[in-house]
């Protein structure tokens, strides 16, 4: 048969900032290697014609030899990836019989669906909710990443989406402040925009716990200690107030309850804060001078790592306070960039109701995802379905999570592309289709847009999309006739497109995406925010918090370090190990600065034991120039291909961030002890 080459729009659905849009070429009649290449869309102002370094080899991942192509049933003990292959019908029959027994004995609410953003497509993430609604089951809600910061900003502005990120290259932007965000490794497209802005003369300030590549390129770099960023902000705010450089007219007109916060700022003890921060005052003064020089022309880009603290939401509020005092909002070249997904909600709400089958008035029983371990400890759940998620890698306090998944009375079903840390604890594994093989709609959280995947053919007949699996399981359970399970992914996508405004749909069909903003778009230009009074509400802003963390830092032992656990440049959490296996050695290392290695009487390559009250593991010492004294770095998200048997999250606490129930991953200390003897 003559080969038929087809072009389809695609979007990278991985949980990262980019959501790159591309045009994919397919040979639908090929026996296996149907996907040929992807060309990033040059017309998209964020994708901008290039992919990040993580996903340049998309085709290798799609047809990798270790990709799961058959359903698997456990034959070994939990804790190992020992399975036997079975056909899908047998696997689904086993699951259905087990589910029926559990429903009869414990009720449908004891069956839990646990998911996150491993595949960021809306249909992939949310269409299985139709199954749990029909069953009467329970689902997880929330996330583990940026929810604390979102909650903090929402308290202030009624939304956490405030600025159009394309404003980074607006001619009115003269100063960019990157606070706790490694754009050079984690957001290469935004990094490209900033390099463009720098070329046009924009100044750059970076504050971070690491001297990253973008920090090295900045006009000013300030080291921060995790959990103390708010103190830097408070110091700047005090300088603004004392020098009468705050925008009093802006505060009077556009904020509520600003007088009490001004009084609190005046009472701050500058000497005490400076002593705690242990920073050079010259750096703070330079930061202050640049902020005042470029007032009304400054954008803040705040990273999610800043709020991975028990008080993360409050820290984000304190940072935002600088921009509020300066009146740097609602004008070209100003604002706060955090998560942009709130801009999309008015357009996505009808889509979400259709995809899930759940209206905004009706909800399912839910538990917070970050609390999964504690919820499983309660023994109220007897079956868990895991998809788009690798909890045995990404959740905190992993030893507790492992113990929960080892319970004999918890039946675990995992759907995934590859074996991973979570499949080790599965009773049954269902092989998943790749995102390119599924029709879906994607809404990025950094660039406000909507784009699609026009799914191409999968050469492996046993691989199922998330919806296809739950559709088959629903039909096997014979719950009853339900039109929601008569559709397929393509039909759901088509219906979603019809629910969008006509110009959105036209642009998506023509280009693969629709952008809400362009470079000249200024959200909230009228400075009316979606709060109860349309003003920025300062009533709940707190300045006095975090003393418990500061005390623990002061009292730590000499061999005790603040632990940070960023993702590696070439990985998205635990994913992509199959195509970046030359980087796996990084996960066996604990990184320290030269001064700390010398202080501990160690040398590079020495084996050490890293421990705290939650767990312990052995690592090799590695020298790095990006850290300052007192901080240890271990990369998160160990890919399954790594030989290491533990993950940095054995050390991270499972106390959720207090405002938004994300993870307080950076609020932990570890001890490092030599194993030389």
C-alpha positions, 0 to 999 in steps of 0.5 A: 500500500502506498504510504500516506503522510499526514500532518497533525498539530501537536502540543507537548503535554509534559508538566513544564512551562513550555507546552510547545506547539508543533506540526507533526508528520506521520506515516499512518500506514507504517507498521510501527514507526508512524510518527516521523518528526515534529517541527516547533511552530515558529509562529507561536511567540513562546514556542518560537521555533525551538524545543527545550533540551529535554524533548528534542528526541520525542520520537525516541521516547515514543517508540522506545524499547522499554515502552509498555505494550501489554497489560501486566499482572503482579507475580512478585512481591510488591516493591519490585517490577516483577509482572507477567503479561496478560491481555487487556480483557483479562486485566480489566476483568480482574480489576472489575471483580476486585472493584465489585467486591470492594464496593459490596464490602466497603462502599464505592467511596473506598475506591480512589482515583489519584492523578496529577499533571504528568500528561497536562491534557485536559481530556487525559487528566479529567475525563476519567472523573466520569468513571468515578462519578458514575461509580460513586468513588473518591478523587484527589484534588489540588496539586503538589507544586504551586498551590500555596503561592496561588492562594497567597496571590489570590488573597491579594488580587482575587486571582493569581494570574496578573501579568501577560508573560509576553510583557517581558519583551515589551518596550516599556519593560526596563527591569526584570526581577527573577525571584527563585526561578531557574529559567535557564534550565527549567523554562528555556522559552522564557529565558529566550525572551529575557535574553531578547529583552536584555539585548534591547537594554533591559536590566536583570536582577536574580534572587535565588538559592543557586547561582544558576546560568541566568544568575551569572548573566544578571546585572545583580545576583543575590543569594537567598536562603530558603524560607527567608525570601520574605525578609529581603522583601520586607527590608526593601519595603521598609526602605521604600516607606522610610524614603517616601518612595512608595506610590501613595496615590496608587495605594489610596485608590487601588488597595484596601487596608494599606495603612495597617500594613504601612504601620507594620512595615515601619516597625520592622527591625532593619538591623535584626533582619539584616543580621538574619539575612547575612547579606552585603548591604551594598547588594540590597541597596543596589536592588533598592536603587534599581527598583526605584530607578525603574519604577513603573517599568519593572516586572517580577517573575516569581518561581514555584520553588520560592513557595515550597516552604510551610509559609510559601503563600505568605512569602509570595505575598511579601514579595508581591508587596514590593510591586504593590507599594511601587504601583507596578501593576496594570501598566505596560512593563509591570506586574507579577508573573506566576501561574497564568492558568487563571486567565483561562478559567472562564473559557475552560469552565464549560469544557471542564464540566463537559469533560468530567461530566460534573457541573460546578454545583456538584462535586465528588468526594475529594481528598487533597493530593498532597495528603495522599499518604495520610489519607491512605493511612486511615485504611478507608481506601481499598483500591487506588487508580493512579494515572498521570502521576508517579506518587512514589517519586514526587510526593513528600515523606516517601517512606510513609507513602511506600508503607501505604502502598505495601498494604495488603488490603490496598489494590493498586492499578497504575496506568503508564507508559513505562515502568516506574517507582509507582508500578513497583507497588502495583497489582496491575499495570495498564499500558498507556498511549503517548500524548501524541497518540491521543486527541486532547486540549492543553492549557499551559500554566505559564503562557495563556493559551489553548492548544491541541493534540490531533492524535495520531495512530498508536501501533500497539493495540493494547495501549489505551488512552486514559479515557479508553481504559476507564470506558472499558472498565465501566462497560465491564462493570455493567453499571448501566447505560450512560451516554458519557461512555459512548464517546471517544477522545476525538468526539470529546475534543470536537465537543470542547472546541465547539464550546470555545468562542468561535475565534478561539476554535478557528485559530486552534484549527488553523494554527494548532493554538489560540493565544489570549494575549500579544506583546501589547496586551496589559491585563487589569489595565483598569486596575479593577481586580476580581476581589469583592471590592475590585481592590488589592486587599492587604488585610491578610498580609502577615509579616511576622512568621517563619521564626520556627524555621529561622530557629531551626537554622540557627540551632542546626549542627555543624554537619547539618544543611538546608536541603533543596531538591530541584528538578534536573535540567534534562528531566521532568520530575522522574520522566525522560530517563529513557532518552537522557540516561547519560545524565543519570549519575547526577541522582547519586550525588549530594552537591555542596559548595567547596567551602562546605566540602572542606569544612566536613573534611571531605573530597569530591567523590567521597561516599556519605550518609545523608539523613534526617528524622524521616529517612537516610541514604548514601550519596557521593559528594559532588562539588558545585559552584552554584551553591553558597554555604549551608545548602545541600542539593539533591536532584528530585525525581529519580528516573527508574533507570537510575541504579539508586534505590531511594529518592530525595523525597524520603527526606522531605516533610509531608506537612502541606503549605498552610494556605494552598496545600502544596508541598513544603519541600524546602522546609527540611534539614539533613545531616551529612556524615562521612562513610570513609571509615 
